[in-house]
Amino acid sequence: MHSHHRSEMTLAAVLASAAGFVDAVGFIHLGGYFVSFMSGNSTRGGTALAEGNWTGFALAFGLVAAFLAGVVSAAILRRMVRSRKRMAVLLYVTAALTSAVVLFDLGIGGWLAPAIMALAMGAENVIFERDGEVSIGLTYMTGTLVKMGQHIANALTGGQKTLWVRYFALWMALTSGSIMGGFAYLSLDLNALWIAVGVLVLAVFFNSWLRARPVRRGATRVDI
């Protein structure tokens, strides 16, 4: 994460807040299942199987499958487009989340809207990719917290003093988004997702601005 410049970290924070928002909406709507936190769904699916709760088992691992499909499809999309790879994935995520809330508004969402939400969250994690690997995880924070702790330890023992702040900011963005998503769902039901769609649209424009900026001397243009 330290190789990304500050404007990219700002974009990542915006996207993490959107992910937290969507996950909170999905969590409440589904009664305790996640659309972006697949470790939680894997645990819930396992415990549901142990309890003989076949509906919970199918829901948990159905969401895992949808999330994985989002990762795979977004990764394939990145390989198919020749330029503006990050923008292509951003638009894909925005379109997927928009389709989820539209299906809900039409009254035909049912189980399909949460599945598409999970697909969108899986795809979102492919937005920041370098050398074929995810460089910033946007919908899960366990690894982020581990790295933050490591960099706090480095700061306390004479290492780089402020690098941990980047990880804290990303975690705080997702947490703040989840708080707002929870309150929004209580007032708007799944229509709260329109707020997340609006944030993603803003992220699309911000990414366009990043691309239009002059490249500093000695810097490398990232395909955004």
C-alpha positions as a Markdown table, in Angstrom:
| # | Residue | x | y | z |
|---|---|---|---|---|
| 1 | Met | 0.0 | 0.0 | 0.0 |
| 2 | His | 2.9 | 2.3 | 0.7 |
| 3 | Ser | 3.7 | 2.5 | -3.1 |
| 4 | His | 0.4 | 4.3 | -3.8 |
| 5 | His | 0.4 | 8.1 | -3.8 |
| 6 | Arg | -1.9 | 10.1 | -1.5 |
| 7 | Ser | -4.6 | 10.7 | -4.2 |
| 8 | Glu | -4.9 | 7.0 | -4.8 |
| 9 | Met | -5.2 | 6.4 | -1.1 |
| 10 | Thr | -8.0 | 9.0 | -1.0 |
| 11 | Leu | -9.8 | 7.1 | -3.7 |
| 12 | Ala | -9.3 | 3.8 | -1.8 |
| 13 | Ala | -10.7 | 5.3 | 1.3 |
| 14 | Val | -13.8 | 6.5 | -0.6 |
| 15 | Leu | -14.3 | 3.0 | -2.0 |
| 16 | Ala | -13.7 | 1.4 | 1.4 |
| 17 | Ser | -16.4 | 3.6 | 2.9 |
| 18 | Ala | -18.8 | 2.5 | 0.1 |
| 19 | Ala | -17.9 | -1.2 | 0.8 |
| 20 | Gly | -18.6 | -0.7 | 4.5 |
| 21 | Phe | -21.9 | 1.0 | 3.7 |
| 22 | Val | -23.0 | -1.8 | 1.3 |
| 23 | Asp | -22.0 | -4.5 | 3.7 |
| 24 | Ala | -23.9 | -3.0 | 6.6 |
| 25 | Val | -27.0 | -2.7 | 4.4 |
| 26 | Gly | -26.7 | -6.3 | 3.3 |
| 27 | Phe | -25.9 | -7.6 | 6.9 |
| 28 | Ile | -29.1 | -6.1 | 8.3 |
| 29 | His | -31.2 | -7.0 | 5.3 |
| 30 | Leu | -30.0 | -10.7 | 5.3 |
| 31 | Gly | -30.3 | -11.0 | 9.1 |
| 32 | Gly | -26.6 | -11.5 | 9.8 |
| 33 | Tyr | -25.0 | -12.5 | 6.6 |
| 34 | Phe | -22.4 | -10.4 | 4.7 |
| 35 | Val | -22.1 | -9.3 | 1.1 |
| 36 | Ser | -18.4 | -8.4 | 1.4 |
| 37 | Phe | -16.9 | -10.1 | 4.5 |
| 38 | Met | -16.5 | -13.7 | 3.2 |
| 39 | Ser | -14.6 | -15.0 | 6.3 |
| 40 | Gly | -17.8 | -14.3 | 8.3 |
| 41 | Asn | -20.0 | -16.0 | 5.7 |
| 42 | Ser | -17.7 | -19.0 | 5.7 |
| 43 | Thr | -17.9 | -19.3 | 9.4 |
| 44 | Arg | -21.7 | -18.9 | 9.4 |
| 45 | Gly | -22.0 | -21.4 | 6.6 |
| 46 | Gly | -20.0 | -24.0 | 8.6 |
| 47 | Thr | -21.9 | -23.5 | 11.8 |
| 48 | Ala | -25.2 | -23.6 | 9.9 |
| 49 | Leu | -24.2 | -27.0 | 8.4 |
| 50 | Ala | -23.3 | -28.2 | 11.9 |
| 51 | Glu | -26.8 | -27.1 | 13.1 |
| 52 | Gly | -28.6 | -28.6 | 10.2 |
| 53 | Asn | -29.7 | -25.2 | 9.0 |
| 54 | Trp | -29.6 | -25.9 | 5.2 |
| 55 | Thr | -31.1 | -22.5 | 4.3 |
| 56 | Gly | -28.4 | -20.7 | 6.2 |
| 57 | Phe | -25.8 | -23.0 | 4.7 |
| 58 | Ala | -27.0 | -22.3 | 1.2 |
| 59 | Leu | -27.3 | -18.5 | 1.8 |
| 60 | Ala | -23.8 | -18.2 | 3.2 |
| 61 | Phe | -22.0 | -20.2 | 0.5 |
| 62 | Gly | -24.2 | -18.7 | -2.2 |
| 63 | Leu | -22.9 | -15.3 | -1.2 |
| 64 | Val | -19.3 | -16.6 | -1.2 |
| 65 | Ala | -19.8 | -18.0 | -4.7 |
| 66 | Ala | -21.3 | -14.6 | -5.9 |
| 67 | Phe | -18.4 | -12.7 | -4.3 |
| 68 | Leu | -15.9 | -15.1 | -6.0 |
| 69 | Ala | -17.7 | -14.6 | -9.3 |
| 70 | Gly | -17.2 | -10.9 | -8.9 |
| 71 | Val | -13.5 | -11.2 | -8.4 |
| 72 | Val | -13.1 | -13.6 | -11.4 |
| 73 | Ser | -15.2 | -11.5 | -13.8 |
| 74 | Ala | -13.5 | -8.2 | -12.8 |
| 75 | Ala | -10.1 | -9.8 | -13.2 |
| 76 | Ile | -11.0 | -11.1 | -16.6 |
| 77 | Leu | -12.3 | -7.6 | -17.5 |
| 78 | Arg | -9.0 | -6.1 | -16.5 |
| 79 | Arg | -7.2 | -8.5 | -18.9 |
| 80 | Met | -9.6 | -7.8 | -21.7 |
| 81 | Val | -9.4 | -4.1 | -21.8 |
| 82 | Arg | -6.2 | -2.6 | -23.2 |
| 83 | Ser | -6.3 | 0.7 | -21.3 |
| 84 | Arg | -8.0 | 2.4 | -18.4 |
| 85 | Lys | -8.3 | -0.9 | -16.5 |
| 86 | Arg | -9.1 | 0.6 | -13.2 |
| 87 | Met | -11.9 | 2.7 | -14.7 |
| 88 | Ala | -13.3 | -0.3 | -16.4 |
| 89 | Val | -13.6 | -2.2 | -13.1 |
| 90 | Leu | -15.0 | 0.9 | -11.4 |
| 91 | Leu | -17.7 | 1.2 | -13.9 |
| 92 | Tyr | -18.5 | -2.5 | -13.7 |
| 93 | Val | -18.9 | -2.3 | -9.9 |
| 94 | Thr | -21.1 | 0.8 | -10.2 |
| 95 | Ala | -23.3 | -0.9 | -12.8 |
| 96 | Ala | -23.6 | -4.1 | -10.8 |
| 97 | Leu | -24.6 | -2.3 | -7.6 |
| 98 | Thr | -27.1 | -0.1 | -9.6 |
| 99 | Ser | -28.7 | -3.2 | -11.1 |
| 100 | Ala | -29.1 | -4.7 | -7.6 |
| 101 | Val | -31.1 | -1.7 | -6.3 |
| 102 | Val | -33.1 | -1.4 | -9.5 |
| 103 | Leu | -34.2 | -5.1 | -9.2 |
| 104 | Phe | -35.2 | -4.4 | -5.7 |
| 105 | Asp | -37.2 | -1.3 | -6.7 |
| 106 | Leu | -39.0 | -3.4 | -9.4 |
| 107 | Gly | -39.9 | -5.9 | -6.8 |
| 108 | Ile | -38.1 | -8.8 | -8.5 |
| 109 | Gly | -34.8 | -8.7 | -6.5 |
| 110 | Gly | -35.5 | -11.3 | -3.9 |
| 111 | Trp | -32.4 | -13.4 | -3.4 |
| 112 | Leu | -30.9 | -11.9 | -6.6 |
| 113 | Ala | -30.2 | -8.4 | -5.3 |
| 114 | Pro | -28.0 | -9.6 | -2.4 |
| 115 | Ala | -26.2 | -11.9 | -4.7 |
| 116 | Ile | -25.4 | -9.0 | -7.1 |
| 117 | Met | -24.3 | -6.9 | -4.1 |
| 118 | Ala | -21.8 | -9.6 | -3.2 |
| 119 | Leu | -20.7 | -9.8 | -6.8 |
| 120 | Ala | -20.1 | -6.1 | -6.9 |
| 121 | Met | -18.1 | -6.2 | -3.6 |
| 122 | Gly | -15.9 | -9.0 | -5.0 |
| 123 | Ala | -15.3 | -7.0 | -8.1 |
| 124 | Glu | -14.4 | -3.9 | -6.1 |
| 125 | Asn | -11.3 | -5.6 | -4.7 |
| 126 | Val | -9.8 | -5.8 | -8.2 |
| 127 | Ile | -9.8 | -2.0 | -8.6 |
| 128 | Phe | -6.3 | -1.7 | -7.2 |
| 129 | Glu | -4.1 | -4.3 | -8.8 |
| 130 | Arg | -0.4 | -4.3 | -9.6 |
| 131 | Asp | 1.5 | -7.1 | -11.2 |
| 132 | Gly | -1.5 | -9.4 | -11.2 |
| 133 | Glu | -2.0 | -9.0 | -7.4 |
| 134 | Val | -4.4 | -7.0 | -5.4 |
| 135 | Ser | -2.4 | -4.0 | -3.9 |
| 136 | Ile | -5.2 | -2.6 | -1.7 |
| 137 | Gly | -8.0 | -4.7 | -0.3 |
| 138 | Leu | -11.1 | -2.6 | 0.0 |
| 139 | Thr | -13.8 | -4.8 | 1.5 |
| 140 | Tyr | -11.9 | -6.7 | 4.3 |
| 141 | Met | -9.8 | -5.2 | 7.0 |
| 142 | Thr | -8.3 | -8.0 | 9.0 |
| 143 | Gly | -5.0 | -7.9 | 6.9 |
| 144 | Thr | -5.1 | -4.1 | 7.0 |
| 145 | Leu | -5.3 | -4.2 | 10.8 |
| 146 | Val | -2.4 | -6.7 | 11.0 |
| 147 | Lys | -0.2 | -4.4 | 8.8 |
| 148 | Met | -1.2 | -1.4 | 10.8 |
| 149 | Gly | -0.1 | -3.1 | 14.0 |
| 150 | Gln | 3.2 | -4.1 | 12.4 |
| 151 | His | 3.8 | -0.5 | 11.3 |
| 152 | Ile | 2.9 | 0.8 | 14.7 |
| 153 | Ala | 5.5 | -1.6 | 16.1 |
| 154 | Asn | 8.0 | -0.3 | 13.5 |
| 155 | Ala | 7.3 | 3.3 | 14.5 |
| 156 | Leu | 7.8 | 2.5 | 18.2 |
| 157 | Thr | 11.1 | 0.8 | 17.5 |
| 158 | Gly | 12.7 | 3.5 | 15.3 |
| 159 | Gly | 11.2 | 2.7 | 11.9 |
| 160 | Gln | 9.0 | 4.8 | 9.6 |
| 161 | Lys | 6.8 | 6.9 | 11.9 |
| 162 | Thr | 3.6 | 7.5 | 9.9 |
| 163 | Leu | 3.0 | 4.7 | 7.5 |
| 164 | Trp | 0.6 | 3.0 | 9.9 |
| 165 | Val | -1.8 | 6.0 | 9.4 |
| 166 | Arg | -2.6 | 4.8 | 5.8 |
| 167 | Tyr | -3.9 | 1.5 | 7.2 |
| 168 | Phe | -5.8 | 3.3 | 10.0 |
| 169 | Ala | -7.5 | 5.6 | 7.5 |
| 170 | Leu | -8.6 | 2.7 | 5.3 |
| 171 | Trp | -10.0 | 0.8 | 8.3 |
| 172 | Met | -11.7 | 4.0 | 9.6 |
| 173 | Ala | -13.3 | 4.7 | 6.2 |
| 174 | Leu | -14.9 | 1.2 | 6.0 |
| 175 | Thr | -16.1 | 1.5 | 9.7 |
| 176 | Ser | -17.6 | 4.9 | 9.1 |
| 177 | Gly | -19.3 | 3.7 | 6.0 |
| 178 | Ser | -20.8 | 0.7 | 7.9 |
| 179 | Ile | -22.2 | 3.1 | 10.5 |
| 180 | Met | -23.8 | 5.3 | 7.9 |
| 181 | Gly | -25.1 | 2.2 | 6.0 |
| 182 | Gly | -26.7 | 0.8 | 9.1 |
| 183 | Phe | -28.6 | 4.0 | 9.8 |
| 184 | Ala | -29.5 | 4.5 | 6.1 |
| 185 | Tyr | -31.0 | 1.0 | 5.9 |
| 186 | Leu | -33.2 | 1.6 | 8.9 |
| 187 | Ser | -34.8 | 4.5 | 7.0 |
| 188 | Leu | -34.6 | 3.4 | 3.4 |
| 189 | Asp | -34.4 | -0.4 | 3.2 |
| 190 | Leu | -32.3 | -1.5 | 0.2 |
| 191 | Asn | -33.0 | 1.9 | -1.4 |
| 192 | Ala | -30.1 | 3.0 | 0.8 |
| 193 | Leu | -27.9 | 1.5 | -1.8 |
| 194 | Trp | -28.6 | 4.5 | -4.0 |
| 195 | Ile | -26.3 | 6.4 | -1.7 |
| 196 | Ala | -23.5 | 3.9 | -2.3 |
| 197 | Val | -24.1 | 4.2 | -6.0 |
| 198 | Gly | -23.8 | 7.9 | -5.7 |
| 199 | Val | -20.4 | 7.5 | -3.9 |
| 200 | Leu | -19.2 | 5.1 | -6.6 |
| 201 | Val | -20.2 | 7.7 | -9.3 |
| 202 | Leu | -18.1 | 10.3 | -7.5 |
| 203 | Ala | -15.3 | 7.8 | -7.4 |
| 204 | Val | -15.5 | 7.4 | -11.2 |
| 205 | Phe | -15.2 | 11.1 | -11.7 |
| 206 | Phe | -12.3 | 11.3 | -9.2 |
| 207 | Asn | -10.5 | 8.5 | -11.0 |
| 208 | Ser | -10.9 | 10.5 | -14.2 |
| 209 | Trp | -9.4 | 13.5 | -12.6 |
| 210 | Leu | -6.4 | 11.4 | -11.4 |
| 211 | Arg | -5.9 | 10.2 | -15.0 |
| 212 | Ala | -6.0 | 13.8 | -16.3 |
| 213 | Arg | -3.4 | 15.1 | -13.9 |
| 214 | Pro | 0.1 | 15.7 | -15.2 |
| 215 | Val | 2.6 | 13.0 | -14.3 |
| 216 | Arg | 5.4 | 14.2 | -12.1 |
| 217 | Arg | 8.9 | 13.9 | -13.4 |
| 218 | Gly | 10.3 | 10.5 | -12.6 |
| 219 | Ala | 6.9 | 9.0 | -11.8 |
| 220 | Thr | 5.3 | 6.2 | -13.7 |
| 221 | Arg | 1.8 | 6.5 | -15.2 |
| 222 | Val | -0.5 | 3.9 | -13.7 |
| 223 | Asp | -3.2 | 2.6 | -16.0 |
| 224 | Ile | -6.2 | 4.1 | -14.3 |
